[in-house]
Amino acid sequence: MGFYMATTGRAVRLFSALKDLQRLLAAVSCAVVPVCNAFVILLIIAAMYAILATNFFRLRSPEYFGIYIHMCILVRYH
């Protein structure tokens, strides 16, 4: 009789752990869209700084600021 109760107890703990896991997955899935929005806003801001830097410093240092795509890379990684 005791073994049967222990097995039942394990099953109950397993189902409660699955409910917690479902709750965790639901919270993570709800957080994906806001994180993607923040990433897009960050990319837009980096692009704005790259455009400004390309326009301001293009004549002073053309090897770094002459091409917009190079400036996008520099703004993000420096």
C-alpha positions in Angstrom: 0.0 0.0 0.0 2.9 2.4 0.8 4.5 1.8 -2.6 1.3 2.7 -4.4 1.0 5.9 -2.4 4.6 6.9 -3.3 4.0 6.2 -7.0 0.8 8.3 -6.8 2.8 11.1 -5.1 5.4 11.1 -7.9 2.7 11.4 -10.5 1.1 14.3 -8.7 4.5 16.1 -8.4 5.1 15.5 -12.1 1.8 17.1 -13.1 2.4 20.1 -10.9 5.9 20.5 -12.5 4.3 20.4 -15.9 1.9 23.1 -14.9 4.8 25.3 -13.8 6.7 24.5 -17.0 3.6 25.6 -19.0 3.4 28.8 -17.0 7.1 29.5 -17.7 6.7 28.8 -21.4 3.7 31.1 -21.6 5.6 33.9 -19.9 8.6 33.5 -22.3 6.4 33.4 -25.4 4.6 36.6 -24.2 8.0 38.3 -23.8 9.3 37.5 -27.3 7.3 40.3 -29.1 8.4 43.1 -26.7 12.0 42.0 -26.9 11.9 42.0 -30.7 10.3 45.5 -30.7 13.2 46.7 -28.5 15.7 45.2 -30.9 14.1 46.9 -33.8 14.1 50.3 -32.0 17.8 49.7 -31.2 18.6 49.0 -34.9 16.8 52.2 -35.9 18.7 54.3 -33.4 22.0 52.7 -34.6 21.1 53.5 -38.2 20.3 57.1 -37.3 23.7 57.5 -35.6 25.4 55.9 -38.6 23.7 58.3 -41.0 24.7 61.3 -38.9 28.3 60.1 -38.6 28.6 59.4 -42.3 27.4 62.9 -43.1 29.5 64.7 -40.5 32.8 62.9 -40.8 32.8 61.7 -44.5 35.3 64.3 -45.6 37.6 64.1 -42.6 38.1 60.3 -42.6 36.7 58.7 -45.8 38.2 55.2 -45.1 35.9 54.9 -42.0 33.0 57.2 -42.7 32.7 57.2 -46.5 30.3 54.3 -46.8 27.0 54.0 -44.8 27.1 50.2 -44.3 30.6 50.4 -42.8 29.4 53.0 -40.5 26.5 50.8 -39.4 29.0 48.1 -38.4 31.2 50.6 -36.6 28.3 52.1 -34.6 27.2 48.7 -33.4 30.5 47.2 -32.5 32.5 50.1 -31.1 
